[in-house]
Amino acid sequence: MLAVPLAPTLTAAQQVARFWLADGAVNLRNATPYNIWTAVSGERLSTDIVPDGLPTSLPPVEGPSPEGSMPTTLGKVFFIGSDLQPHWCTGTAVQSPYRNIVATAAHCLLDVEAPAGPLTKWVFVPGYSEESVTPFGLYVGKQAVVHYDFDDIRDYDRDYAFINVYSGVVSPAPDVLTNVGRLVDNVGAQGLAFNRPLAPTADVFGYPAGPNPDGSQPYTGETLEQSTGSTFTMDVTGFHADRPIGVDSPFTGEGSLGSPWLTDYSADSRTGYLNGITISVSDTDGDDRYDTGVSSYFDTESYAVYRAAIKNWTGQIA
């Protein structure tokens, strides 16, 4: 396991929060979808996944029930890319003792273009939309835990990250930060499942925004989208992954990187079990439209990364 510091001090965390919230959150509004490793060549397989340990699951935490039908746990993760511009992926709050963990793709946390550490100014904004930019506050990443093999050898079987965030803040006046409480207390949390056989279906939630290969652009990235599809094993070319899994999904890659795959999803409670994270998308039938989301399989190693992350307390910055 590899611990990744993000904003380890209160001063650093406050600076990050002010960067994103200043001037009416203009930097959040101007961010663009992250477009690194958004698509891969892939083939669907008929083989089964063989778990490498005992199945493990942790229950979700039901959140508030505002208007609409989407989970409040979902949101955008924002950061500064290698081009020094603001970008975003998708992320979700997950269950943890300190109620402070966000799950997303590891390459939405580590800079794979210039491997010198994490992407900077990393934050999570649950419930993000163009109309309500920070409805539940902004949560600055304090530290993260990733698998050493992703950082060291870019093993995309390990393209997942669990990030500990400080309690949320809003900015009611210039340079003023007000505490709004812990992440999971405010939005609830998805459960997690490891070493499970492939589920018949998975619900994918994300903010897709990029185009298909044929140039069509069915999504804008402005609102949270949902797709439901069957799951299967895959063979991919373009990056190293020995046993990736796929899901039927029309999401385009830009913006949907980091999207959670939820099994046993309940529309009533808006919760399920995180059992995959979009690390890329693929056009498997050659019609120039993406039809598949690609994820690492959540196995014993994934569970170990998660267990390392849940030990980390964060606290308040305001």
C-alpha positions in Angstrom: 0.0 0.0 0.0 1.1 3.5 -0.7 0.1 6.6 1.4 -0.2 9.7 -0.7 -0.2 13.1 1.1 -2.4 15.7 -0.5 -3.0 18.7 1.9 -1.5 17.4 5.1 -1.7 20.7 7.1 -4.7 22.9 8.0 -3.0 25.9 6.2 -2.6 23.9 3.0 -6.1 22.6 3.2 -7.5 26.1 3.7 -5.6 27.4 0.7 -7.0 24.6 -1.5 -10.5 25.3 -0.3 -10.2 29.0 -1.0 -8.7 28.3 -4.5 -11.9 26.4 -5.5 -14.5 28.5 -3.7 -13.2 32.0 -4.5 -15.1 34.3 -6.8 -18.3 32.3 -6.7 -16.5 29.0 -7.2 -15.2 30.1 -10.6 -12.5 27.5 -10.7 -15.0 24.7 -10.1 -17.3 26.1 -12.9 -14.4 26.5 -15.4 -12.9 23.0 -14.8 -12.9 20.6 -17.8 -13.3 16.8 -17.8 -10.1 14.8 -17.4 -9.1 13.1 -20.6 -6.2 10.8 -19.7 -6.6 7.1 -20.5 -10.3 7.7 -21.3 -10.6 4.9 -23.9 -9.0 1.5 -24.5 -9.4 -1.3 -27.1 -11.3 -4.1 -25.5 -12.9 -7.5 -26.2 -15.7 -9.0 -24.1 -15.0 -12.5 -22.8 -17.2 -15.3 -21.6 -14.9 -16.5 -18.9 -15.6 -16.1 -15.2 -13.8 -14.2 -12.5 -12.2 -16.4 -9.9 -12.0 -14.6 -6.5 -8.7 -14.9 -4.7 -10.2 -14.8 -1.2 -13.3 -14.9 0.9 -16.1 -12.6 -0.2 -16.4 -9.5 1.9 -19.0 -6.7 2.0 -19.6 -3.6 4.1 -23.1 -2.1 4.3 -24.0 1.3 2.9 -25.2 4.3 5.0 -28.4 5.8 3.8 -28.2 9.6 3.2 -30.7 12.4 3.0 -33.6 12.3 0.6 -33.7 15.5 -1.4 -35.8 16.1 -4.6 -34.7 13.9 -7.5 -33.7 10.3 -7.8 -29.9 10.3 -7.8 -27.7 9.3 -4.9 -26.3 12.2 -2.8 -23.0 10.3 -2.3 -22.0 11.0 -5.9 -20.1 14.0 -7.1 -17.1 15.4 -8.9 -13.5 15.2 -7.8 -11.5 18.3 -8.9 -7.8 18.8 -9.2 -5.0 20.6 -11.2 -3.6 18.5 -14.1 -0.1 18.4 -15.6 -1.3 21.3 -17.9 -1.8 23.4 -14.8 -5.5 23.7 -15.6 -8.5 22.6 -13.4 -10.1 19.2 -14.3 -12.6 16.8 -12.9 -13.5 13.1 -12.6 -16.3 11.3 -10.8 -16.2 10.0 -7.3 -18.4 8.7 -4.5 -18.5 8.7 -0.7 -18.1 5.2 0.8 -18.6 3.6 4.2 -15.8 4.1 6.8 -15.5 4.5 10.6 -14.4 8.2 10.3 -17.0 8.9 7.6 -14.4 10.6 5.4 -13.5 8.4 2.4 -14.0 9.1 -1.3 -13.4 6.4 -3.9 -12.3 7.1 -7.5 -9.8 6.0 -10.1 -6.2 6.1 -9.1 -5.3 8.0 -12.2 -7.7 10.7 -11.1 -5.4 11.1 -8.1 -1.9 10.4 -9.3 -0.3 12.2 -12.2 0.4 9.5 -14.8 1.6 12.1 -17.4 4.4 13.4 -15.2 4.8 10.8 -12.5 6.0 13.0 -9.7 3.3 12.4 -7.2 -0.4 13.4 -6.8 -2.5 15.7 -8.8 -2.7 18.9 -6.8 -5.5 20.8 -5.1 -7.6 17.7 -4.9 -11.2 18.1 -3.6 -14.5 16.3 -3.7 -17.9 18.1 -4.3 -20.9 15.8 -3.8 -24.1 16.6 -5.6 -22.3 18.9 -8.0 -24.5 20.5 -10.7 -24.5 23.7 -12.7 -27.4 25.0 -10.7 -26.1 24.0 -7.2 -22.3 23.9 -7.3 -21.6 22.9 -3.7 -25.0 21.8 -2.2 -23.3 19.7 0.5 -20.0 21.6 0.8 -16.5 21.1 -0.5 -14.2 18.4 0.9 -10.5 18.8 0.7 -8.4 15.7 0.3 -5.9 15.3 3.2 -4.3 12.0 2.1 -5.0 8.9 0.0 -4.1 5.3 -0.2 -3.4 3.5 -3.5 -1.9 0.2 -4.4 1.9 0.4 -4.8 1.8 -1.5 -8.1 -0.2 1.3 -9.7 2.2 4.0 -8.7 5.3 1.9 -9.4 4.5 -0.1 -12.6 1.2 1.4 -13.8 -0.7 -1.8 -13.2 -4.2 -0.9 -14.2 -5.6 -3.9 -12.3 -4.9 -1.5 -9.3 -6.4 1.7 -10.7 -8.4 2.6 -7.7 -7.9 5.1 -4.8 -9.4 5.8 -1.4 -9.1 9.4 -0.3 -9.5 10.7 3.2 -11.1 14.1 3.1 -11.5 16.8 5.8 -14.9 17.9 7.0 -16.7 20.0 4.4 -16.7 23.8 4.1 -18.6 26.5 2.3 -17.6 30.1 1.8 -20.4 32.5 2.8 -18.1 35.5 2.2 -14.8 36.2 0.5 -11.9 34.4 2.3 -14.4 33.0 4.9 -14.7 29.2 5.4 -17.5 27.7 7.4 -17.5 24.1 8.6 -20.5 21.9 7.4 -19.5 18.6 9.0 -18.3 15.2 8.0 -18.9 13.8 4.5 -20.9 10.7 5.2 -23.0 12.5 7.9 -24.1 14.9 5.1 -24.6 12.6 2.1 -24.6 9.0 3.3 -22.2 6.4 1.9 -22.2 3.5 -0.6 -21.2 0.0 0.8 -18.4 -2.0 -0.7 -18.0 -5.6 -1.9 -14.8 -7.5 -2.6 -14.1 -11.0 -3.9 -17.5 -11.4 -5.3 -18.5 -13.3 -8.4 -19.5 -11.0 -11.2 -22.9 -9.5 -10.5 -25.6 -10.0 -13.2 -25.8 -6.2 -13.5 -24.3 -3.0 -12.2 -25.6 0.5 -12.0 -23.0 3.1 -13.1 -23.2 6.7 -12.0 -21.1 9.4 -13.4 -20.6 12.7 -15.2 -19.8 11.7 -18.8 -18.9 14.6 -21.0 -16.6 13.6 -23.9 -17.4 12.6 -27.5 -17.8 9.2 -29.1 -15.3 8.1 -31.8 -18.0 9.1 -34.4 -18.0 12.7 -33.0 -21.4 12.5 -31.4 -21.6 13.9 -27.8 -24.6 12.5 -26.0 -23.6 13.9 -22.6 -22.6 17.4 -21.3 -21.0 16.5 -17.9 -23.3 19.1 -16.2 -25.5 16.6 -14.4 -25.2 13.1 -12.9 -26.1 10.3 -15.2 -27.0 6.6 -14.6 -26.7 3.5 -16.7 -27.5 -0.1 -15.9 -25.9 -3.0 -17.7 -24.7 -6.6 -17.5 -21.1 -7.3 -16.4 -18.4 -9.5 -18.0 -14.7 -10.2 -18.1 -12.5 -8.5 -20.7 -9.3 -8.5 -22.5 -7.8 -5.0 -23.2 -4.9 -3.6 -25.1 -3.4 -0.2 -24.5 -2.5 -0.5 -20.9 -1.4 -3.3 -18.6 -4.3 -5.1 -16.9 -4.5 -8.9 -16.4 -8.1 -9.3 -15.4 -10.2 -6.2 -16.1 -14.0 -6.4 -16.0 -16.6 -4.6 -18.1 -20.2 -3.4 -17.9 -22.7 -2.5 -20.6 -22.7 1.3 -20.5 -22.9 4.1 -23.1 -20.9 6.5 -21.0 -18.1 8.3 -22.8 -14.8 8.4 -21.1 -14.1 12.0 -20.4 -15.8 13.0 -17.2 -16.9 9.4 -16.3 -13.4 8.3 -15.1 -13.9 7.3 -11.4 -17.6 6.5 -11.8 -18.7 3.9 -9.2 -20.3 0.6 -10.2 -22.9 -0.3 -7.7 -24.3 -3.8 -7.3 -27.6 -4.6 -5.5 -28.5 -0.9 -6.0 -31.8 0.2 -4.4 -33.6 3.2 -5.9 -35.5 3.6 -2.6 -32.4 4.1 -0.4 -30.2 5.2 -3.3 -27.5 2.9 -2.1 -25.7 -0.2 -3.2 -22.3 -1.8 -3.0 -19.2 -0.4 -4.7 -17.8 -3.2 -6.8 -16.0 -1.4 -9.6 -14.7 2.0 -10.7 -14.6 3.2 -14.3 -10.9 3.5 -15.4 -11.6 3.7 -19.1 -14.3 3.0 -21.7 -14.3 0.9 -24.9 -16.1 0.4 -28.2 -16.2 -3.4 -28.3 -18.5 -3.8 -31.3 -16.7 -1.4 -33.7 -19.6 1.0 -34.4 -17.7 4.1 -33.2 -19.8 4.5 -30.1 -18.6 3.5 -26.6 -20.6 0.6 -25.2 -18.5 -0.6 -22.3 -17.1 0.7 -19.1 -13.9 -0.9 -17.9 -12.9 -1.4 -14.2 -10.3 -3.2 -12.0 -11.8 -6.3 -10.2 -12.2 -5.7 -6.5 -10.2 -8.5 -4.9 -8.2 -9.1 -1.7 -5.6 -6.5 -2.7 -8.4 -3.9 -3.2 -9.8 -4.7 0.2 -6.3 -4.2 1.8 -6.0 -0.8 0.3 -9.4 0.2 1.6 -8.6 -1.2 5.1 -5.4 0.9 5.1 -7.5 4.0 4.3 -10.1 3.6 7.0 -7.5 4.0 9.7 -6.9 7.7 8.8 -8.7 10.4 10.7 -8.9 13.9 9.2 -10.9 16.5 11.2 -12.0 20.1 10.4 -10.2 22.9 8.5 -12.6 25.7 9.6 
